[in-house]
Amino acid sequence: MPEVELSEQTVARLDSLREEDESYDELVEELINIYEAEELTLFHSGDEV
């Protein structure tokens, strides 16, 4: 897995989003899933006329 360096501000923002014992990996995966779902919704909503 690639290593990513994050600023202190980004880590603080991630910490505020984490639930109890949720790992950073779990949080990032959840954020990616949300992003992909919203992207699909936006993509498909533009197809309807």
Secondary structure, DSSP 8 states (H G I E B T S, - for coil): -------HHHHHHHHHH--TT--HHHHHHHHHHHHHHHHHHHHHHTT--
